[in-house]
């Protein structure tokens, strides 16, 4: 689960940064949305490999987050 934990922490950091950039209407928000979507997707794939309920819930939420980020990129 080391990789799962590392990826979850990556997502938390990237998503937090992206939220701060969106709040100040940064010109870099679109690029961060792409990075955040990629991190979410990679982490969701890793979480899916574990049977723990929290991992399965995490994977579901991460897929929703990735979809939201992709929507922001095309807006």
Buried (B, 14 or more C-beta within 10 A) or exposed (E): EEEBEEBBEBBEEBBEBBEEBBEEEEEEBBEBBBBBBBBBBBBBEBBBEBEEEEBEEBBEBBBEBBEBBBEBBEE
